[in-house]
């Protein structure tokens, strides 16, 4: 996207998505800056209407490398108990027991510190927390009116916070 803009190439988003997909199955997801439901191997997109304005995001990326190959090797996928499209339309406070990342079980077993970060986010008041993809980043969504806590994170972690 940067090169497209910098050199005024005028490549359309669909064409950029095709190019990005050659880098990795789920890379095309990052071309559009909008809420998107990704299916398949991360390459089939459906725009979704989700409003997180006013919430706050806390993102922690510990200095832990999770091999995507290993994450996929040890995952035990399960059929969601709840429809994810419906769950995303619920208030964020209802997501905790309905929206589950199947990678967490095996990744947390290999890297307990990642699971501890998720637990800490909930202990500190997150309405919803999850590992992002196959790891190792973990995010928490907090109420807008809450002062974000100072969370003790593992050494060398990257921390990012933002108003959504």
Rosetta silent file (secondary structure, phi, psi, omega in degrees, C-alpha in Angstrom):
SEQUENCE: XXXXXXXXXXXXXXXXXXXXXXXXXXXXXXXXXXXXXXXXXXXXXXXXXXXXXXXXXXXXXXXXXXXXXXXXXXXXXXXXXXXXXXXXXXXXXXXXXXXXXXXXXXXXXXXXXXXXXXXXXXXXXXXXXXXXXXXXXXXXXXXXXXXXXXXXXXXXXXXXXXXX
SCORE:     score description
SCORE:     0.000 S_00000001
   1 L     0.000  -38.301  179.422    0.000    0.000    0.000 S_00000001
   2 H   -62.898  -47.301  179.424    2.861    2.339    0.785 S_00000001
   3 H   -64.821  -38.449  178.249    4.508    1.782   -2.598 S_00000001
   4 H   -59.768  -43.632  179.339    1.153    2.091   -4.339 S_00000001
   5 H   -72.544  -49.275 -176.073    0.610    5.457   -2.698 S_00000001
   6 H   -58.701  -43.975 -176.173    4.208    6.735   -2.902 S_00000001
   7 L   -99.347   10.140  176.744    4.611    5.972   -6.597 S_00000001
   8 L    49.418   50.067 -178.279    0.984    6.729   -7.508 S_00000001
   9 L   -77.438  -20.658  178.500    0.539    3.306   -9.076 S_00000001
  10 L    57.038   36.190  176.135   -3.251    3.448   -8.686 S_00000001
  11 L   -79.640  130.051 -177.844   -3.503   -0.300   -8.093 S_00000001
  12 L   -68.180  158.505  177.289   -7.002   -1.139   -6.866 S_00000001
  13 H   -57.422  -44.866  178.314   -7.588   -2.804   -3.496 S_00000001
  14 H   -58.747  -38.549  179.106   -8.724   -6.076   -5.128 S_00000001
  15 H   -69.883  -40.553  176.207   -5.520   -6.154   -7.180 S_00000001
  16 H   -61.197  -38.838  177.443   -3.416   -5.326   -4.089 S_00000001
  17 H   -60.489  -40.386  178.080   -5.180   -8.181   -2.273 S_00000001
  18 H   -62.714  -44.131  179.022   -4.111  -10.573   -5.044 S_00000001
  19 H   -64.879  -43.288 -178.921   -0.493   -9.423   -4.745 S_00000001
  20 H   -63.096  -36.748 -179.619   -0.586   -9.620   -0.940 S_00000001
  21 H   -62.252  -24.379  177.624   -1.962  -13.172   -1.082 S_00000001
  22 L   -72.866  -19.379  177.450    1.224  -14.250   -2.846 S_00000001
  23 L   -80.457  -32.460 -179.128    3.146  -13.237    0.301 S_00000001
  24 L   179.829  150.134 -173.420    0.950  -15.357    2.582 S_00000001
  25 L   -54.915  -38.117 -175.722   -2.586  -16.706    2.670 S_00000001
  26 L  -100.667    5.035 -177.413   -3.833  -14.159    5.186 S_00000001
  27 H   -65.869  -32.369 -179.100   -1.781  -11.130    4.083 S_00000001
  28 H   -62.149  -22.755  178.447   -4.546   -9.767    1.869 S_00000001
  29 H   -55.034  -31.032 -172.198   -6.592   -9.197    5.022 S_00000001
  30 H   -88.167    1.222 -179.108   -4.459   -6.145    5.804 S_00000001
  31 L   -70.290  -45.733 -179.941   -5.100   -4.246    2.566 S_00000001
  32 L   -95.210  140.509  177.978   -8.383   -2.686    3.655 S_00000001
  33 L   -97.858   68.433  179.581   -8.603   -0.869    6.952 S_00000001
  34 L  -151.181  157.759  179.529  -12.080   -2.070    7.840 S_00000001
  35 L   -63.558  130.252 -175.174  -13.719   -4.744    9.912 S_00000001
  36 E  -143.379  136.110  174.067  -13.702   -7.987    7.958 S_00000001
  37 E   -92.476  118.335 -178.329  -14.735  -11.547    8.688 S_00000001
  38 E  -104.201  133.541  178.840  -12.045  -13.824    7.248 S_00000001
  39 E  -128.922 -172.178 -178.148  -12.756  -17.450    6.410 S_00000001
  40 L    67.526 -127.641  176.338  -11.086  -20.216    4.469 S_00000001
  41 L  -103.260   27.823 -178.244   -7.344  -19.951    5.071 S_00000001
  42 L    92.571   18.689 -173.495   -7.718  -16.271    5.847 S_00000001
  43 L  -123.726    0.208  178.436   -8.379  -15.349    2.247 S_00000001
  44 E  -112.307  115.691 -170.151  -12.180  -15.196    1.905 S_00000001
  45 E  -112.051  139.633  172.158  -13.475  -11.846    3.161 S_00000001
  46 E  -131.038  118.525  177.174  -16.883  -10.578    4.164 S_00000001
  47 E   -61.496  144.504  177.659  -17.156   -6.979    5.383 S_00000001
  48 L  -127.743  152.745  176.614  -18.891   -6.704    8.734 S_00000001
  49 L   -99.217  104.342  178.370  -20.574   -3.847   10.528 S_00000001
  50 L  -136.341  136.139 -175.328  -19.030   -3.693   13.965 S_00000001
  51 L  -118.270  109.606  178.101  -18.689   -0.585   16.048 S_00000001
  52 L  -110.843   11.080  178.437  -15.881   -0.424   18.579 S_00000001
  53 L   -56.753  133.484  178.235  -15.744    3.356   18.730 S_00000001
  54 L    96.461  -21.109  175.168  -15.247    4.450   22.285 S_00000001
  55 L   -79.421  168.356  176.624  -13.623    1.251   23.483 S_00000001
  56 E  -120.453  145.708 -179.469   -9.938    1.077   24.315 S_00000001
  57 E  -112.518  136.184  174.259   -7.435   -1.462   23.058 S_00000001
  58 E  -123.593  117.296 -177.905   -4.516   -2.854   25.032 S_00000001
  59 E  -118.709  129.741  178.652   -2.120   -4.936   22.934 S_00000001
  60 E  -126.326  124.966  176.880    0.825   -6.835   24.384 S_00000001
  61 E  -116.491   98.561  179.685    3.359   -8.641   22.213 S_00000001
  62 L   -69.279  161.619  178.932    5.720  -10.583   24.488 S_00000001
  63 L   -79.820   63.694 -177.903    9.236  -11.413   23.366 S_00000001
  64 L  -132.942  130.671  177.632    8.108  -14.944   22.513 S_00000001
  65 L   -98.517  121.168  174.534    8.258  -16.541   19.079 S_00000001
  66 L  -107.715  114.916  178.147    5.377  -18.849   18.212 S_00000001
  67 L   -67.321  124.084  178.104    6.081  -20.811   15.057 S_00000001
  68 H   -59.583  -39.450  179.008    3.041  -20.676   12.798 S_00000001
  69 H   -59.206  -48.112  179.799    3.940  -24.169   11.572 S_00000001
  70 H   -66.643  -39.087  179.842    3.967  -25.530   15.151 S_00000001
  71 H   -58.554  -42.846  178.844    0.802  -23.629   16.066 S_00000001
  72 H   -72.316  -31.507 -178.920   -1.018  -25.345   13.210 S_00000001
  73 H   -67.063  -32.303 -174.184    0.579  -28.713   13.985 S_00000001
  74 H  -103.660   -0.877 -177.745   -0.755  -28.759   17.551 S_00000001
  75 L   -74.276  145.929  171.661   -4.156  -27.125   17.116 S_00000001
  76 L  -120.379   91.315 -178.140   -7.334  -29.077   17.647 S_00000001
  77 L   -63.216  146.060  176.824   -9.948  -27.069   15.763 S_00000001
  78 L  -131.836  152.287  176.932  -13.464  -27.224   17.083 S_00000001
  79 L   -72.055  127.954 -178.963  -16.788  -26.223   15.637 S_00000001
  80 L   -57.788  138.518  177.736  -17.809  -22.981   17.331 S_00000001
  81 L   -69.647  -30.779 -179.096  -20.552  -23.418   19.883 S_00000001
  82 L  -122.395  147.290  177.293  -21.975  -20.050   18.836 S_00000001
  83 L   -64.715  123.910 -176.215  -22.253  -18.472   15.395 S_00000001
  84 H   -67.901  -34.639  177.413  -19.359  -16.007   15.117 S_00000001
  85 H   -60.994  -44.655  179.544  -21.266  -13.588   12.875 S_00000001
  86 H   -67.084  -42.130 -178.991  -24.002  -13.334   15.513 S_00000001
  87 H   -59.887  -41.901 -178.531  -21.513  -13.107   18.370 S_00000001
  88 H   -64.856  -19.600  179.476  -19.705  -10.148   16.792 S_00000001
  89 H   -86.153  -10.568  177.797  -22.987   -8.228   16.725 S_00000001
  90 L   -79.174  162.877  173.775  -23.389   -8.620   20.493 S_00000001
  91 L   -58.957  147.183 -178.043  -21.930   -6.139   22.969 S_00000001
  92 H   -53.679  -34.540 -178.810  -18.199   -6.773   23.547 S_00000001
  93 H   -63.853  -13.423  179.705  -18.964   -7.750   27.148 S_00000001
  94 H   -97.213   -3.923 -174.309  -20.808  -10.849   25.813 S_00000001
  95 L   -76.209  -28.756 -168.069  -17.909  -12.148   23.692 S_00000001
  96 L   -47.353  -50.866 -176.078  -15.811  -13.776   26.445 S_00000001
  97 L   -95.820    3.832 -176.607  -17.477  -17.181   26.525 S_00000001
  98 L  -112.988  -30.094 -177.698  -18.682  -17.126   22.925 S_00000001
  99 L  -111.598  111.196 -171.935  -15.690  -16.138   20.774 S_00000001
 100 L  -122.167  137.989  174.959  -12.784  -18.548   21.214 S_00000001
 101 L   -95.738  110.705 -176.805   -9.388  -18.759   19.516 S_00000001
 102 L   -61.793  -21.925  178.216   -8.683  -22.494   19.059 S_00000001
 103 H   -68.224  -26.567 -172.817   -4.934  -21.821   18.955 S_00000001
 104 H   -57.403  -43.598 -175.402   -4.916  -20.678   22.584 S_00000001
 105 H   -56.246  -50.806 -177.764   -5.205  -24.112   24.166 S_00000001
 106 H   -77.202  -37.166 -179.514   -2.090  -25.558   22.535 S_00000001
 107 H   -68.187  -41.961  179.214   -0.071  -22.322   22.429 S_00000001
 108 H   -63.886  -31.529  177.471   -0.747  -21.545   26.108 S_00000001
 109 H   -66.022  -41.066  179.474    0.412  -25.075   26.964 S_00000001
 110 H   -76.188  -35.272 -174.964    3.720  -24.441   25.162 S_00000001
 111 L  -132.434   77.913 -175.202    4.070  -20.814   26.305 S_00000001
 112 H   -57.101  -27.171 -178.616    2.202  -20.306   29.595 S_00000001
 113 H   -62.975  -27.878  177.797    3.347  -16.678   29.812 S_00000001
 114 H   -69.621  -44.181  176.710    1.067  -15.844   26.860 S_00000001
 115 H   -62.810  -35.749  178.482   -1.940  -17.301   28.684 S_00000001
 116 H   -64.806  -35.429  177.056   -0.939  -15.370   31.805 S_00000001
 117 H   -63.097  -45.200  178.924   -1.072  -12.125   29.835 S_00000001
 118 H   -60.270  -45.819  178.765   -4.628  -12.904   28.740 S_00000001
 119 H   -58.827  -42.242 -179.604   -5.610  -13.720   32.335 S_00000001
 120 H   -63.360  -41.119  178.467   -4.061  -10.460   33.532 S_00000001
 121 H   -58.922  -43.298  176.905   -5.992   -8.435   30.971 S_00000001
 122 H   -65.652  -42.652  179.056   -9.245   -9.918   32.311 S_00000001
 123 H   -60.044  -31.070 -178.023   -8.161   -9.376   35.919 S_00000001
 124 L   -88.802    3.272  172.845   -7.497   -5.727   35.079 S_00000001
 125 L   110.399    9.778  177.408  -10.980   -5.185   33.646 S_00000001
 126 L   -62.025  139.455  174.592  -10.927   -6.187   29.979 S_00000001
 127 L   -77.611  -33.325  177.670  -14.372   -6.876   28.595 S_00000001
 128 E  -148.411  141.304  176.521  -12.825   -9.274   26.089 S_00000001
 129 E  -143.083  147.621 -178.964   -9.290  -10.600   25.664 S_00000001
 130 E  -161.326  154.767  167.998   -7.768  -13.025   23.189 S_00000001
 131 E   -75.342  143.138  179.593   -4.555  -14.138   21.618 S_00000001
 132 L   -88.142  119.796  178.563   -4.323  -12.726   18.116 S_00000001
 133 L    57.074 -131.502 -178.168   -4.202  -15.452   15.480 S_00000001
 134 L   -92.620   10.194  173.935   -1.601  -18.106   16.227 S_00000001
 135 L    98.540  168.427   12.617    0.213  -15.847   18.705 S_00000001
 136 L  -106.115    2.037  178.948    2.044  -14.440   20.439 S_00000001
 137 E   -67.962  145.388  176.921    0.253  -11.071   20.664 S_00000001
 138 E  -130.353  138.444  179.260   -2.625  -10.765   23.117 S_00000001
 139 E  -126.676  154.083  174.186   -5.170   -7.962   23.138 S_00000001
 140 E  -130.460  142.305  175.966   -7.788   -6.733   25.540 S_00000001
 141 E  -108.522  124.060 -175.265  -10.762   -4.497   24.847 S_00000001
 142 E  -114.829  156.407  176.312  -11.587   -2.172   27.733 S_00000001
 143 L   -60.862  150.667 -178.063  -14.504    0.175   28.435 S_00000001
 144 L   -64.782  -35.196 -173.673  -14.092    3.705   27.113 S_00000001
 145 L   -88.247    5.896 -178.133  -14.579    5.361   30.480 S_00000001
 146 L   -95.857  138.757  171.759  -11.975    3.283   32.295 S_00000001
 147 L   -76.126  122.802 -178.056   -8.451    4.467   32.965 S_00000001
 148 L   -62.673  134.763 -178.999   -6.261    1.807   31.417 S_00000001
 149 L   -72.880  158.051  170.297   -4.248   -0.015   34.076 S_00000001
 150 L   -85.885  106.304 -176.270   -0.473   -0.183   34.202 S_00000001
 151 L   -96.534  130.062  175.706   -0.011   -3.877   33.489 S_00000001
 152 L   -73.192  118.790 -177.678    3.209   -5.595   34.468 S_00000001
 153 L  -115.109  156.960  177.190    4.333   -7.292   31.270 S_00000001
 154 L   -56.983  147.187  179.652    7.184   -9.700   30.583 S_00000001
 155 L   -53.212  144.655  177.840   10.529   -8.028   29.910 S_00000001
 156 L    69.762   16.475  177.433   11.118   -6.962   26.297 S_00000001
 157 L   -80.352  149.671  171.248    7.392   -6.930   25.501 S_00000001
 158 E   -94.373  132.472  179.526    5.916   -4.459   23.032 S_00000001
 159 E  -125.476  135.277  179.333    2.882   -2.654   24.437 S_00000001
 160 E  -136.858  134.944  174.538    0.400   -0.577   22.467 S_00000001
 161 E  -128.319  151.305 -179.594   -2.750    1.165   23.649 S_00000001
 162 E  -159.478  149.495  167.581   -5.321    3.074   21.637 S_00000001
 163 E   -80.293  133.719  178.185   -8.777    4.597   21.744 S_00000001
 164 L   -94.052    0.000    0.000  -10.938    2.811   19.197 S_00000001
